[in-house]
Amino acid sequence: MKQYPFLDLALANAPYMDELKTAACDVIEGGRYLRGEQTQLLEQEIAELCQVKHSIGVSNGLDALKLILRAYKELGRLRDGDEVIVPANTYVATVLAVSDNGLVPVLCEPREDTLNMDSSLIEGLITDRTRAIMPVHLYGTPCWDAGLMQVARDHDLLIIEDNAQAIGAASDVAGLHGTFVTGGLGDAAGNSFYPTKNLGALGDVGAVTTSDDALADAVRALANYGSDRRYHNIYLGYNCRVDEIQAAMLRVKLRYLERENDERAAIARVYDECISNPRVKTPVIFEGMRQIWHQYVVRVEGRDDFRAYLNANGVGSDIHYATPPHRQPCYKDLAHLSFPITERLADEVVSLPIAPPLTTDDARAIADIINRF
Ligand SMILES: *Cc1c(COP(=O)(O)O)cnc(C)c1O
């Protein structure tokens, strides 16, 4: 029986092995392991991709989000106890970045079609302490619309994108600076290049993207001990730097991002056309916006039976995510809240294989298996 693993990173990176090895050897032999040419070039390339003025390479996606919030505090835009509106339906890291900075996360239910934060609900969550909104482009579907921008404008709120799952995606509505690419839609964005993300390093890397000069300077200093120039520390900073080797790995992978995103989109279309089991609800493909399909997530009542059936037929699957942030033990202070849509999603979502080297033929075969469930 043919096996369809959910994700095999060694197989996913296999096509680039020669280039990755050469790039790693060049760094090893070059003798510059941090703050070198590879990081600088990566930052230029990420800034270009996200159509922003600045990109600062950092240690990982969570640190990228944390650094943005901390930098806004240093710049006087945020204060301890300020409220930040975040989606209830997200990976916990989004919320952790807010809590870590002494800010208060205010959770917002998703829409049933995009599974992203419902911008029409934001107005009702605003208090005199609300200072920012943090939309997450979950699974690679842009979370951006005119309503989001309007409420931000009306209440003078910062918009900080969590672009960890959507590098290369594009919205159908222009962002604050007239561009459409995620990571450049709002005031600033945190990006992740964790190995399983669409643009994945061979370890941890992240990036902050922004067109705000002051924010970029503050983030860059904070990520390097709070130092604006050598042995001169203006902030109580951190060490959140990027390894040159990982920057080099990413620059290899970046050359193939567009192609890989196209391949994922082709697989999503096959699933969409071929899965016809009424028990399996497929995600919406939005014409006009560019979804990059970090995950292809179906909804199934009786998920455990479905996953056991898939497994018995050689099809790997995963769950993103089984427990929403407000149900995590670390968020006991949010446990009394109720988010029915988020909670139902957590019970029903199943991620199907979509990452390379999966082919459209594989997707057709998987759809056939699903239709016999
Ligand atoms: C992966 C992810 C993060 C964190 O990125 P890391 O690089 O793993 O720290 C943050 N938010 C979302 C939505 C993510 O998927």
The ligand as a MOL file (V3000), in Angstrom:
LIG
                    3D

  0  0  0     0  0            999 V3000
M  V30 BEGIN CTAB
M  V30 COUNTS 15 15 0 0 0
M  V30 BEGIN ATOM
M  V30 1 C 4.9450 28.9720 13.9850 0
M  V30 2 C 4.1140 30.0660 14.4980 0
M  V30 3 C 4.6220 31.0340 15.3770 0
M  V30 4 C 5.9710 30.9430 16.0240 0
M  V30 5 O 7.0400 30.8150 15.1550 0
M  V30 6 P 8.3820 30.0960 15.6720 0
M  V30 7 O 9.3740 30.3950 14.6040 0
M  V30 8 O 8.0680 28.6440 15.8160 0
M  V30 9 O 8.7340 30.7280 16.9830 0
M  V30 10 C 3.8090 32.0950 15.7180 0
M  V30 11 N 2.5460 32.1890 15.2600 0
M  V30 12 C 2.0250 31.2680 14.4340 0
M  V30 13 C 0.6200 31.4530 13.9420 0
M  V30 14 C 2.7700 30.1670 14.0460 0
M  V30 15 O 2.2340 29.2460 13.2420 0
M  V30 END ATOM
M  V30 BEGIN BOND
M  V30 1 1 1 2
M  V30 2 1 2 3
M  V30 3 2 2 14
M  V30 4 1 3 4
M  V30 5 2 3 10
M  V30 6 1 4 5
M  V30 7 1 5 6
M  V30 8 2 6 7
M  V30 9 1 6 8
M  V30 10 1 6 9
M  V30 11 1 10 11
M  V30 12 2 11 12
M  V30 13 1 12 13
M  V30 14 1 12 14
M  V30 15 1 14 15
M  V30 END BOND
M  V30 END CTAB
M  END
